[in-house]
Amino acid sequence: MTIVFFGSTDDSVIVARGLHKKFPISLVVTQPAKPVGRNKTITPTPVELWAKKNTIPVLSFPTNPEHQSRFQSDADVTNAISTFHPDLLVLACFGERIPGDIIGKTKHGGINVHPSLLPRWRGAYPVPWTIIAKDTQTGVTVSTITEHFDDGRTLAQKKIPLTPKDLPGDIRKTLFTMGAELLVQTLPDFLSGKNKGIPQKKEDVTVARRLTRDDGYIPWELIASALEGMDISHEKRSGLIQTIIEPLPEAIVRISRALSPWPGIWTKISIQGIEKRLKILACLVHEHKLAIQTVQLEGKQPVDWKTFHNAYLTDKTTAPSGK
């Protein structure tokens, strides 16, 4: 059986590795190598590195510059993959829409491993949104694929509880590890036609939209209020933090956890008349107040909050921007 695997991230590798042990992968499709780090070194995706280590052919296709979730040419993708005569497509954390033509030309269609309890949290960032929404549980879903993201028939699901200390990276690793096992368990009945899946309930759909760096911005006046233990009603907040109906210090810590490690939370301060970004790298709630532990000023190395406060916020020439 010819299996084509679509994936790009470290999470994808977890699924690819588990699948390949039981159902050998014939072809990997991943995103093109991209510049990484300060030196902009062109770096292949973790999935490409894994595939080459396992002598599996790799294909990459340009992304549509106007629609980052789509290929530049669906026809080129379909034509290239069709030459392998695929029997099954498997997706895990790939990030681009699969052309309907190649799904239709594939004997068994495709299967997706998604880190949420679909139809809750369809989309690119389900784990952060699970934390933002204060969900008490999440899980992994194995479903069929269509031309639209995450709306196929549910083949299998497995749930896990969430705690107030869980971080996105740990949650994803757990879910994709479970997902790899669930995928392998589900495949025999799917391929035989015994498991045809269950349609998702449209009324239960929630969407985990893509996050941007701006989603991590919290105005300084909210940070300052939280440091004093003062609350500001969610109606008077702005950005993502407005969606959280919790006291302000708790809401900031929740956003910090949900957006870790990227995009993280940050604010703006004015130092000697120059506005700069200040990243809040670690924080918690102590005695109902926001307690900042580690920060990083734009252009500087990370430091503890006391060191930063003494160096800048007690200086008469330094003032919060309030913007």
C-alpha positions in Angstrom: 0.0 0.0 0.0 1.3 3.4 -1.0 0.9 5.9 1.9 1.6 9.6 1.4 2.3 11.5 4.6 1.8 15.3 4.9 3.4 17.0 7.9 6.0 19.6 8.8 6.6 20.0 12.6 8.1 18.0 15.4 4.6 17.0 16.3 4.2 15.6 12.8 7.3 13.4 13.3 5.7 11.8 16.3 2.8 10.6 14.1 5.0 9.7 11.1 7.3 7.6 13.3 4.5 5.7 14.9 2.7 5.1 11.5 5.9 4.0 9.7 6.5 1.2 12.1 3.2 -0.5 11.2 2.3 1.0 7.8 5.4 2.0 5.9 5.2 5.5 4.4 6.1 5.7 0.7 6.3 9.5 0.2 6.5 12.6 2.5 5.0 16.0 1.5 6.3 18.8 3.7 6.6 22.6 3.6 9.7 24.1 1.8 12.9 24.7 3.8 12.8 28.2 5.4 15.3 30.7 6.8 15.7 30.2 10.6 17.4 32.2 13.4 19.4 35.4 13.3 21.6 34.2 10.5 18.6 33.1 8.4 20.0 29.7 7.7 17.9 27.8 5.3 16.5 24.8 7.3 14.4 21.8 6.3 11.3 20.9 8.3 11.7 18.3 11.0 9.6 16.0 8.9 12.0 16.3 5.9 15.0 15.5 8.1 13.2 12.5 9.5 12.2 11.3 6.0 15.7 11.6 4.6 17.0 9.7 7.6 14.6 6.9 6.7 15.3 7.1 2.9 11.7 8.2 2.2 11.2 10.5 -0.9 10.2 14.1 -0.1 8.2 16.6 -2.0 7.7 20.3 -1.2 5.5 22.8 -3.1 5.5 26.6 -3.0 2.8 28.3 -0.8 0.3 30.8 -2.2 1.8 34.1 -1.0 -1.8 35.5 -0.6 -3.2 32.5 1.2 -0.6 30.9 3.6 -2.9 27.9 4.1 -3.0 27.0 0.4 -0.6 25.8 -2.2 0.5 28.1 -5.0 -0.7 25.5 -7.6 -3.1 22.7 -6.6 -2.7 21.3 -10.1 1.1 20.9 -9.6 0.6 19.2 -6.3 -2.0 16.8 -7.7 0.0 15.9 -10.7 3.2 15.2 -8.8 1.6 13.1 -6.1 -0.5 11.2 -8.6 2.6 9.7 -10.2 3.0 7.7 -7.0 -0.5 6.2 -7.3 -1.3 6.7 -3.6 -3.7 4.4 -1.7 -3.9 6.6 1.4 -3.1 10.1 2.5 -2.2 10.8 6.1 -2.0 14.3 7.6 -0.6 15.5 10.9 0.1 19.2 11.6 0.7 20.1 8.0 -1.0 23.5 7.7 -2.1 23.7 4.1 -5.3 22.7 2.4 -5.1 19.4 0.4 -6.5 19.7 -3.1 -9.8 17.9 -3.6 -8.5 16.3 -6.8 -5.8 14.3 -5.1 -8.1 13.3 -2.3 -10.6 12.0 -5.0 -7.9 10.2 -6.9 -6.6 8.4 -3.8 -8.1 4.9 -3.3 -8.9 5.3 0.4 -8.9 9.1 0.6 -7.2 10.6 3.6 -7.0 10.6 7.4 -6.1 13.5 9.6 -4.7 13.4 13.2 -5.9 16.6 14.9 -5.0 17.7 18.5 -8.5 18.6 19.7 -11.9 17.0 20.3 -13.4 17.9 16.9 -15.6 19.7 16.1 -14.3 21.8 18.9 -11.3 23.9 17.9 -11.0 23.3 14.2 -8.0 25.1 12.8 -4.3 25.9 13.1 -4.0 26.5 16.9 -6.3 24.3 18.8 -4.1 23.8 21.9 -3.6 27.5 22.8 -7.3 28.1 22.3 -8.2 25.2 24.6 -6.2 26.9 27.3 -7.6 30.4 26.6 -11.2 29.0 26.8 -10.4 27.3 30.1 -11.5 23.9 28.8 -11.2 21.2 31.4 -10.4 18.5 28.9 -9.1 18.1 25.4 -8.1 15.1 23.2 -7.1 13.9 19.8 -9.3 13.1 16.9 -8.6 10.8 13.9 -10.9 11.9 11.0 -11.3 11.7 7.3 -10.1 14.6 5.2 -11.9 16.9 2.8 -11.0 20.1 0.9 -12.0 22.0 4.1 -9.9 22.0 7.3 -10.9 19.6 10.0 -14.5 18.9 8.8 -14.3 15.2 7.9 -16.0 12.3 9.5 -14.8 11.4 13.0 -13.2 7.9 13.0 -11.9 7.8 16.6 -11.2 10.1 19.6 -9.4 9.9 22.9 -9.7 12.4 25.7 -7.4 13.7 28.4 -8.0 16.0 31.4 -6.3 19.4 31.6 -4.8 21.1 34.6 -4.1 24.8 35.3 -0.4 24.1 34.9 -0.3 22.3 31.5 1.7 24.0 28.8 1.0 23.9 25.1 4.2 22.0 24.2 3.5 19.3 26.7 -0.1 19.0 25.7 0.7 18.7 22.0 3.4 16.0 22.6 0.9 14.0 24.7 -1.9 14.4 22.1 0.2 13.5 19.0 1.7 10.5 20.8 -1.8 9.3 21.6 -2.8 10.2 18.0 -0.1 8.1 16.5 -1.3 5.1 18.5 -5.0 5.8 17.7 -4.2 6.2 14.0 -2.6 2.8 13.8 -5.4 1.2 15.8 -8.0 2.8 13.5 -6.5 2.1 10.1 -7.4 -1.6 9.7 -11.2 -1.0 10.2 -11.0 2.2 8.1 -9.2 0.5 5.2 -11.7 -2.5 5.3 -14.7 -0.2 5.2 -15.9 -1.3 8.6 -15.3 2.2 10.2 -16.8 4.8 8.0 -16.8 7.5 10.6 -19.5 9.8 12.1 -20.3 13.3 10.7 -19.4 16.2 12.9 -22.2 18.3 14.4 -22.0 21.7 12.7 -23.7 23.4 15.7 -20.8 22.3 18.0 -18.0 23.8 15.7 -15.6 26.3 17.3 -12.6 27.7 15.3 -9.0 28.0 16.5 -7.9 30.8 14.3 -4.2 31.4 13.6 -2.4 33.4 16.2 -0.1 36.4 15.4 2.5 38.2 17.3 0.0 41.0 18.0 -2.2 38.5 19.9 0.4 38.6 22.6 0.3 42.3 23.2 -1.1 43.5 26.5 -1.2 47.3 27.2 1.0 48.4 30.0 -1.9 49.9 32.0 -3.3 46.4 32.3 0.0 45.0 33.4 0.5 47.8 35.9 -3.0 47.2 37.3 -2.5 43.5 37.6 0.8 44.1 39.5 -1.1 46.0 42.1 -3.8 43.3 42.3 -6.4 45.6 40.7 -9.0 44.1 38.4 -10.3 45.6 35.2 -13.5 44.2 33.8 -13.1 42.2 30.6 -15.3 44.6 28.8 -12.7 47.3 29.3 -9.8 45.1 28.3 -8.5 44.8 24.7 -7.2 42.0 22.6 -7.2 38.3 23.5 -7.3 39.1 27.2 -10.8 40.6 26.7 -12.1 37.1 26.0 -11.2 35.8 29.5 -13.7 36.3 32.2 -11.3 36.0 35.1 -9.6 38.5 37.4 -7.0 40.5 35.5 -3.9 38.8 37.1 -5.2 35.3 36.4 -6.2 36.3 32.9 -2.7 37.6 32.1 -1.1 34.4 33.4 -3.6 32.3 31.4 -2.7 34.2 28.2 1.0 33.8 29.0 0.6 30.0 29.4 -1.5 29.7 26.3 0.8 31.7 24.1 4.0 29.9 25.3 6.5 29.8 23.7 5.2 31.7 20.7 4.1 34.5 20.3 4.4 35.0 24.1 3.0 38.1 25.8 4.6 41.5 25.6 3.9 45.2 26.2 5.4 48.5 25.4 7.3 50.9 27.6 9.1 54.2 27.0 12.7 54.4 28.1 14.3 57.9 27.9 11.6 58.8 25.4 12.1 55.7 23.2 9.3 53.2 23.0 10.5 49.6 23.3 8.9 46.2 23.4 9.1 44.3 26.7 8.5 40.5 26.6 7.2 38.9 29.8 8.8 35.5 29.7 7.5 34.1 33.0 4.8 35.2 35.5 2.4 33.9 38.1 -0.3 35.0 40.5 0.8 35.5 44.1 -1.6 36.7 46.7 -4.1 37.8 44.0 -1.5 40.0 42.3 0.5 39.5 39.1 4.1 38.5 39.9 6.4 38.9 37.0 9.5 36.7 37.2 11.5 37.1 34.0 11.4 39.7 31.2 13.4 40.6 28.1 13.7 44.2 26.9 14.0 44.7 23.2 17.7 44.3 22.2 18.7 42.9 25.6 19.1 39.6 27.3 16.5 38.1 29.6 16.7 39.3 33.3 14.7 38.8 36.4 12.0 41.3 37.1 13.7 42.9 40.1 16.8 43.6 38.1 14.8 45.1 35.3 12.6 47.2 37.7 15.6 48.6 39.5 17.4 49.4 36.2 14.5 51.1 34.4 11.2 51.6 36.2 12.7 53.5 39.2 14.5 55.9 36.8 12.7 59.3 36.5 13.6 59.3 32.8 11.7 56.0 32.4 7.9 55.8 32.2 5.4 53.3 30.9 4.2 54.3 27.4 0.6 53.5 28.3 -0.1 52.6 24.6 
